[in-house]
């Protein structure tokens, strides 16, 4: 899938859903910027956009669109 395509199921929405929480959408908003804002730009982070995993190499060129559903997962190890 091209990172500039909008696979959203709700193109009428002006929000994105991030970890289940609605957020106002902003134009030209890449995943890399979202992660910086969340403090989740370090190792051990995985991102899913509309049910598809986004590769780390594509974070800067994958933009959020209205209606997108984003899941940001932080991997934690321990025992």
C-alpha positions, 0 to 999 in steps of 0.5 A: 500500500502506498503511504500516501493512500487513505485506506480509511473506512470513514472519510467523512471524519475529521478525526483520527483514532489513536489507541482508541482515543479520538484526536483532531486530524492535522494536515501533513501529520506523519507517524514519526511526528505523532510518535515524538508527541507521544514520547514513543519514538524510541526502540520497542515501539510498533505502529498499526494503521487501519489494521496494517503494521507500518514499518519503522522505515516508513514512519516519516513518509506515512501520513495520517488521514481523517478516519484513520485508526492508529494503534501504538504499542510499546513492547516491555520486557521483564520477568 
